Amino acid sequence: MVIDFRQYTLKVGEVQTFLELFEKEGLEPQKRILGNFMGLYRTEIGANINQIVMMFGYRDAGERERRRAALYKDPAFAAYLKKARELIVAQEVRLLVAAPCNPRIGGVDA
């Protein structure tokens, strides 16, 4: 299993705006197309409280690539992304590979 770990730094004071936009317009197309949505988290305490993290799980990098290609063709996601980009200052993406000792996550062997 690989986890697509996506960290976004948002404009100062825009975390709540982003979260509301994501829930209203971004969550549905991503859950529908990407599948294994593992969560969206905001920084409560730390160096940058204007950051959010979202994670999606895939069987392998190939599945991730196919699903993300389909996502970018979706009109609902394109409309959401146009609005979301206005709130984002920086983005970091990591593909995490589960260590052998990890438990099953979302019905997929880690």
C-alpha positions as CSV (number, residue, x, y, z in Angstrom):
1,M,0.0,0.0,0.0
2,V,1.1,3.6,-0.7
3,I,-0.3,6.7,1.0
4,D,-0.5,9.9,-0.9
5,F,0.3,12.4,1.8
6,R,-0.6,15.9,0.6
7,Q,0.3,19.0,2.8
8,Y,-0.9,22.4,1.8
9,T,0.1,25.7,3.3
10,L,-2.8,28.1,3.0
11,K,-3.0,31.9,3.0
12,V,-3.0,33.3,6.5
13,G,-6.4,33.1,8.0
14,E,-7.9,30.9,5.2
15,V,-7.9,27.5,6.8
16,Q,-11.6,27.5,7.7
17,T,-12.5,28.9,4.2
18,F,-10.5,26.0,2.6
19,L,-12.1,23.4,4.9
20,E,-15.6,24.6,4.0
21,L,-14.8,24.7,0.3
22,F,-13.3,21.2,0.5
23,E,-16.3,19.7,2.3
24,K,-18.8,21.5,0.0
25,E,-17.1,20.9,-3.4
26,G,-13.8,19.0,-3.2
27,L,-14.6,15.9,-1.1
28,E,-17.2,14.3,-3.3
29,P,-15.3,14.1,-6.5
30,Q,-12.1,13.0,-4.7
31,K,-13.9,10.2,-2.7
32,R,-15.7,9.1,-5.8
33,I,-12.7,8.9,-8.1
34,L,-9.7,8.4,-5.8
35,G,-11.4,6.0,-3.5
36,N,-9.7,5.4,-0.1
37,F,-9.9,8.8,1.5
38,M,-8.0,8.5,4.8
39,G,-8.7,11.9,6.2
40,L,-8.2,15.7,6.2
41,Y,-6.4,17.3,9.1
42,R,-5.5,20.8,10.1
43,T,-2.6,21.9,12.3
44,E,-3.8,22.9,15.7
45,I,-0.5,23.7,17.4
46,G,2.9,24.0,15.7
47,A,5.2,26.0,13.6
48,N,2.6,26.8,10.9
49,I,-1.1,26.7,11.9
50,N,-2.0,27.6,8.3
51,Q,-1.4,24.0,7.1
52,I,-3.7,21.1,6.3
53,V,-2.9,17.5,5.4
54,M,-5.0,15.1,3.5
55,M,-4.2,11.5,2.8
56,F,-5.5,8.9,0.3
57,G,-4.5,5.2,0.2
58,Y,-3.7,3.2,-2.9
59,R,-2.6,-0.4,-3.6
60,D,0.4,0.9,-5.5
61,A,1.8,3.9,-7.4
62,G,0.2,2.8,-10.6
63,E,-3.3,2.9,-9.1
64,R,-2.6,6.3,-7.8
65,E,-1.5,7.6,-11.2
66,R,-4.6,6.2,-13.0
67,R,-7.0,7.6,-10.4
68,R,-5.4,11.0,-10.3
69,A,-5.4,11.2,-14.1
70,A,-9.2,10.5,-14.0
71,L,-9.7,13.1,-11.3
72,Y,-8.2,15.9,-13.3
73,K,-10.7,15.1,-16.1
74,D,-13.7,15.5,-13.8
75,P,-15.5,18.9,-14.3
76,A,-16.6,19.1,-10.7
77,F,-13.1,18.7,-9.5
78,A,-11.8,21.2,-12.0
79,A,-14.3,23.8,-10.7
80,Y,-13.3,23.1,-7.1
81,L,-9.6,23.2,-7.9
82,K,-9.9,26.7,-9.5
83,K,-11.3,28.0,-6.2
84,A,-9.0,26.1,-4.0
85,R,-5.8,27.3,-5.8
86,E,-6.7,30.8,-4.7
87,L,-6.2,29.8,-1.1
88,I,-3.0,27.7,-1.4
89,V,0.5,29.2,-0.9
90,A,2.5,26.0,-1.2
91,Q,2.0,22.2,-1.7
92,E,4.1,19.2,-0.7
93,V,3.3,15.7,-1.8
94,R,4.9,12.5,-0.5
95,L,4.2,8.9,-1.4
96,L,4.5,6.9,1.8
97,V,5.1,3.2,1.8
98,A,3.9,1.2,4.8
99,A,6.4,-0.6,7.0
100,P,5.7,-4.3,7.4
101,C,4.5,-3.9,11.0
102,N,1.6,-1.6,10.0
103,P,-2.0,-2.9,10.5
104,R,-4.6,-3.1,7.7
105,I,-5.8,0.3,6.8
106,G,-9.2,0.9,5.1
107,G,-9.5,-2.7,4.2
108,V,-6.2,-2.8,2.3
109,D,-3.2,-4.6,3.5
110,A,-0.5,-2.1,4.6
